[in-house]
């Protein structure tokens, strides 16, 4: 196999970025990445690889000093931390699906910054006050056929 200068294989790119090779192939298929095929292996230019690294979705946005942008102290939170905050306040499990459902149905005020939903702590406290605890779910007694 010949060595290609200035190119990296799609599988190596996926391993280095901790994403699946299918994600790389999907980017190639939809035309966001140009590739070169050599004997069944797919290669990407190193320049495009660097662009992938820059555009990669970051779950926890940080400033140039490495500090989280959205924290409770700043008055705003990302969805991930908002879920933990709600769980602590309600003292029960609270799923991300439930939180996203509440955002989409406008039960919680939020705004979108890039890929991140940003929630205000005051709005979360208001949501918690209006969201009563679910009753404990026990087994319902079976109804008798004869009664």
C-alpha positions in Angstrom: 0.0 0.0 0.0 1.4 3.4 -0.9 1.7 6.2 1.6 -0.3 9.3 0.8 1.2 12.6 2.0 -1.2 15.2 3.3 -4.0 12.7 3.7 -5.4 10.7 6.7 -7.7 7.7 6.5 -11.4 8.1 7.5 -11.0 5.5 10.2 -7.9 7.1 11.7 -9.8 10.5 11.7 -12.8 8.9 13.5 -10.5 7.3 16.1 -8.6 10.5 16.9 -11.9 12.5 17.2 -13.7 9.8 19.2 -16.6 9.7 16.7 -17.8 6.7 14.7 -16.5 6.0 11.2 -20.1 6.1 10.1 -20.2 9.8 11.1 -17.2 10.5 8.8 -18.7 8.5 5.9 -22.0 10.4 6.4 -20.2 13.7 6.1 -18.6 12.4 2.9 -21.9 11.2 1.5 -23.7 14.5 2.1 -20.8 16.4 0.5 -19.4 18.3 3.5 -16.1 16.4 3.2 -14.2 15.6 0.0 -12.5 12.3 0.0 -10.1 10.2 -2.0 -10.5 6.5 -2.4 -7.5 4.2 -2.8 -8.1 0.5 -3.1 -11.2 0.4 -0.8 -9.8 2.8 1.8 -11.1 6.3 2.1 -8.8 9.2 2.7 -9.4 12.8 3.8 -7.0 15.7 3.3 -5.3 16.9 6.6 -6.6 20.4 5.9 -10.2 19.1 5.9 -9.4 17.0 9.0 -8.4 20.2 10.8 -11.6 21.8 9.7 -13.6 18.9 11.3 -11.7 19.5 14.6 -12.7 23.2 14.5 -16.4 22.6 13.7 -16.9 19.6 16.0 -19.9 20.0 18.3 -18.8 20.8 21.8 -21.3 19.8 24.5 -19.9 22.1 27.2 -19.1 25.6 25.7 -16.0 27.1 27.3 -14.2 30.5 27.0 -10.6 30.9 25.9 -9.4 30.3 29.5 -11.2 26.9 29.7 -13.9 28.1 32.0 -17.5 27.0 31.4 -19.6 29.8 29.8 -23.0 28.8 31.3 -22.9 28.1 35.0 -25.3 28.6 37.9 -23.1 31.6 39.1 -23.6 33.4 35.8 -27.4 32.9 36.0 -27.5 30.7 32.9 -27.1 27.0 32.4 -26.9 24.5 29.6 -29.5 21.7 29.4 -27.1 19.2 30.9 -26.5 21.2 34.1 -30.2 22.4 34.2 -31.2 18.7 34.4 -28.9 18.1 37.4 -30.2 21.3 39.1 -33.8 20.2 38.7 -33.1 16.7 40.0 -31.4 18.2 43.1 -34.3 20.6 43.7 -37.1 18.0 43.1 -35.2 15.2 44.8 -36.2 12.7 42.1 -35.0 11.6 38.7 -35.7 14.0 35.8 -34.8 12.9 32.3 -33.3 15.0 29.5 -36.3 14.0 27.3 -38.6 15.6 29.9 -36.5 18.7 29.9 -36.4 19.1 26.1 -40.2 18.4 26.0 -40.7 21.3 28.5 -38.4 23.6 26.4 -40.2 22.8 23.1 -43.6 23.3 24.7 -42.4 26.6 26.2 -43.0 25.5 29.8 -39.4 26.7 30.4 -38.1 29.9 28.8 -34.9 29.4 27.0 -32.8 30.7 24.1 -30.5 29.0 21.7 -26.9 30.0 21.4 -25.2 28.0 18.7 -25.9 24.3 19.4 -26.7 24.9 23.1 -30.0 25.6 24.7 -29.4 28.2 27.5 -31.8 28.3 30.4 -32.0 31.0 33.1 -31.8 29.9 36.7 -34.8 32.1 37.7 -36.9 30.5 35.0 -35.9 27.1 36.2 -36.9 27.9 39.8 -40.3 29.1 38.5 -40.6 25.8 36.5 -39.8 23.8 39.6 -42.4 25.6 41.7 -45.1 24.9 39.0 -44.0 21.2 38.5 -45.3 19.2 41.5 -43.6 16.0 42.5 -45.1 12.9 40.9 -46.9 10.7 43.3 -45.1 7.5 44.2 -46.1 4.9 41.7 -47.3 1.8 43.4 -49.1 -1.2 42.0 -52.8 -0.5 41.5 -55.0 -3.1 43.0 -56.5 -5.4 40.4 -60.2 -5.1 39.9 -62.2 -8.2 40.4 -64.3 -9.5 37.6 -67.0 -10.4 40.0 -67.4 -7.1 41.8 
